[in-house]
Amino acid sequence: MSFIKEFKEFAMRGNVIDLAVAVVVGGAFGKIVDSLVSDIIMPMVGRLIGGIDFSHFYFDLSFGDYASMEAAEKAGAPLLKYGLFVNNIINFLIIALAIFVAVKLITKLRREEPPAPAPAPEDPQDVQLLREIRDLLKDQRAGNTGTPNA
Protein backbone atom coordinates (compact mmCIF):
# COMPACT_ATOMS: atom_id res chain seq x y z
CA MET A 1 0.00 0.00 0.00
CA SER A 2 2.85 2.36 0.79
CA PHE A 3 4.43 1.75 -2.62
CA ILE A 4 1.25 2.85 -4.42
CA LYS A 5 0.99 5.97 -2.28
CA GLU A 6 4.63 6.87 -2.93
CA PHE A 7 4.20 6.29 -6.65
CA LYS A 8 1.09 8.46 -6.72
CA GLU A 9 2.93 11.28 -4.93
CA PHE A 10 5.83 10.93 -7.36
CA ALA A 11 3.63 10.87 -10.46
CA MET A 12 1.58 13.86 -9.37
CA ARG A 13 4.52 16.14 -8.68
CA GLY A 14 4.58 19.24 -10.81
CA ASN A 15 7.99 18.41 -12.27
CA VAL A 16 6.90 15.00 -13.54
CA ILE A 17 3.79 16.40 -15.19
CA ASP A 18 5.84 19.24 -16.72
CA LEU A 19 8.29 16.68 -18.05
CA ALA A 20 5.49 14.61 -19.59
CA VAL A 21 4.06 17.68 -21.31
CA ALA A 22 7.54 18.63 -22.53
CA VAL A 23 8.06 15.16 -24.04
CA VAL A 24 4.75 15.28 -25.92
CA VAL A 25 5.30 18.84 -27.16
CA GLY A 26 8.93 18.00 -28.00
CA GLY A 27 7.83 15.03 -30.09
CA ALA A 28 5.40 17.18 -32.04
CA PHE A 29 8.03 19.89 -32.42
CA GLY A 30 10.51 17.28 -33.67
CA LYS A 31 8.07 16.19 -36.40
CA ILE A 32 7.63 19.79 -37.50
CA VAL A 33 11.37 20.36 -37.66
CA ASP A 34 11.91 17.04 -39.48
CA SER A 35 9.38 18.13 -42.09
CA LEU A 36 11.04 21.54 -42.32
CA VAL A 37 14.41 19.92 -42.96
CA SER A 38 13.36 17.12 -45.31
CA ASP A 39 10.59 18.90 -47.21
CA ILE A 40 11.83 22.50 -47.40
CA ILE A 41 15.48 23.01 -46.49
CA MET A 42 17.14 19.93 -48.00
CA PRO A 43 15.50 20.40 -51.43
CA MET A 44 16.75 24.01 -51.44
CA VAL A 45 20.24 22.93 -50.39
CA GLY A 46 20.20 20.25 -53.08
CA ARG A 47 19.08 22.81 -55.65
CA LEU A 48 21.84 25.22 -54.62
CA ILE A 49 24.49 22.56 -55.12
CA GLY A 50 23.15 21.37 -58.44
CA GLY A 51 20.13 19.20 -57.65
CA ILE A 52 22.05 16.74 -55.48
CA ASP A 53 20.14 14.64 -52.95
CA PHE A 54 22.51 13.74 -50.10
CA SER A 55 20.37 10.85 -48.92
CA HIS A 56 21.47 8.73 -51.91
CA PHE A 57 25.23 9.16 -51.38
CA TYR A 58 26.95 5.99 -50.25
CA PHE A 59 30.16 4.07 -50.57
CA ASP A 60 29.97 0.36 -51.34
CA LEU A 61 32.52 -1.51 -49.21
CA SER A 62 32.14 -4.66 -51.31
CA PHE A 63 33.10 -2.69 -54.44
CA GLY A 64 30.13 -4.15 -56.26
CA ASP A 65 28.37 -2.45 -59.14
CA TYR A 66 24.85 -1.48 -58.09
CA ALA A 67 22.45 0.89 -59.82
CA SER A 68 21.27 2.45 -56.55
CA MET A 69 21.65 2.33 -52.81
CA GLU A 70 18.39 0.38 -52.58
CA ALA A 71 19.76 -2.27 -54.97
CA ALA A 72 22.96 -2.53 -52.93
CA GLU A 73 20.94 -2.88 -49.72
CA LYS A 74 18.79 -5.64 -51.26
CA ALA A 75 21.95 -7.47 -52.30
CA GLY A 76 23.21 -7.18 -48.69
CA ALA A 77 26.30 -5.17 -49.60
CA PRO A 78 28.03 -3.35 -46.72
CA LEU A 79 27.48 0.37 -47.28
CA LEU A 80 28.79 3.59 -45.80
CA LYS A 81 25.76 5.85 -46.10
CA TYR A 82 27.56 9.16 -45.69
CA GLY A 83 24.78 11.09 -47.44
CA LEU A 84 22.30 10.16 -44.72
CA PHE A 85 24.93 11.16 -42.18
CA VAL A 86 25.24 14.60 -43.81
CA ASN A 87 21.41 14.90 -43.77
CA ASN A 88 21.36 14.04 -40.06
CA ILE A 89 24.05 16.61 -39.27
CA ILE A 90 22.10 19.31 -41.12
CA ASN A 91 18.92 18.13 -39.39
CA PHE A 92 20.61 18.37 -35.98
CA LEU A 93 21.95 21.87 -36.66
CA ILE A 94 18.52 23.10 -37.75
CA ILE A 95 16.80 21.49 -34.73
CA ALA A 96 19.38 23.03 -32.39
CA LEU A 97 18.86 26.44 -34.02
CA ALA A 98 15.07 26.11 -33.81
CA ILE A 99 15.21 25.13 -30.12
CA PHE A 100 17.62 27.99 -29.41
CA VAL A 101 15.27 30.50 -31.06
CA ALA A 102 12.21 29.02 -29.28
CA VAL A 103 13.88 29.15 -25.85
CA LYS A 104 15.09 32.70 -26.52
CA LEU A 105 11.54 33.81 -27.46
CA ILE A 106 9.98 32.05 -24.47
CA THR A 107 12.51 33.64 -22.15
CA LYS A 108 11.81 37.05 -23.62
CA LEU A 109 8.02 36.61 -23.34
CA ARG A 110 8.14 35.30 -19.79
CA ARG A 111 7.29 37.99 -17.28
CA GLU A 112 10.21 38.95 -15.15
CA GLU A 113 9.48 38.69 -11.47
CA PRO A 114 10.62 41.67 -9.45
CA PRO A 115 13.63 40.85 -7.34
CA ALA A 116 12.91 40.13 -3.71
CA PRO A 117 13.76 43.04 -1.44
CA ALA A 118 17.12 42.69 0.19
CA PRO A 119 16.93 41.92 3.90
CA ALA A 120 17.72 44.86 6.09
CA PRO A 121 21.31 44.67 7.25
CA GLU A 122 21.61 43.87 10.91
CA ASP A 123 23.24 46.64 12.90
CA PRO A 124 26.54 45.91 14.59
CA GLN A 125 26.42 45.40 18.34
CA ASP A 126 27.88 48.83 19.13
CA VAL A 127 25.13 50.55 17.10
CA GLN A 128 22.47 48.53 18.93
CA LEU A 129 23.98 49.56 22.29
CA LEU A 130 24.03 53.22 21.25
CA ARG A 131 20.34 52.99 20.32
CA GLU A 132 19.49 51.47 23.70
CA ILE A 133 21.38 54.29 25.47
CA ARG A 134 19.54 56.87 23.37
CA ASP A 135 16.18 55.30 24.25
CA LEU A 136 17.11 55.27 27.97
CA LEU A 137 18.08 58.95 27.85
CA LYS A 138 14.74 59.79 26.18
CA ASP A 139 12.90 57.92 28.91
CA GLN A 140 14.84 59.78 31.65
CA ARG A 141 14.03 63.16 30.12
CA ALA A 142 10.38 62.20 29.95
CA GLY A 143 10.36 61.52 33.66
CA ASN A 144 10.68 57.77 33.62
CA THR A 145 13.58 57.12 35.96
CA GLY A 146 12.98 53.44 36.24
CA THR A 147 15.64 51.04 35.10
CA PRO A 148 14.93 48.89 32.09
CA ASN A 149 14.17 45.24 32.52
CA ALA A 150 17.13 43.17 31.59
Buried (B, 14 or more C-beta within 10 A) or exposed (E): EEEEEEEEEEEEEEEEEEEEEEEEEEEEBBEEBEEBBBEEBBEEBBEEEEEEEBBEBBEBEEEEEBEEBEEBEEEEBEBEBEBBEBBBEBBEEBBEEBBEEEEEEEEEEEEEEEEEEEEEEEEEEEEEEEEEEEEEEEBEEEEEEEEEEE
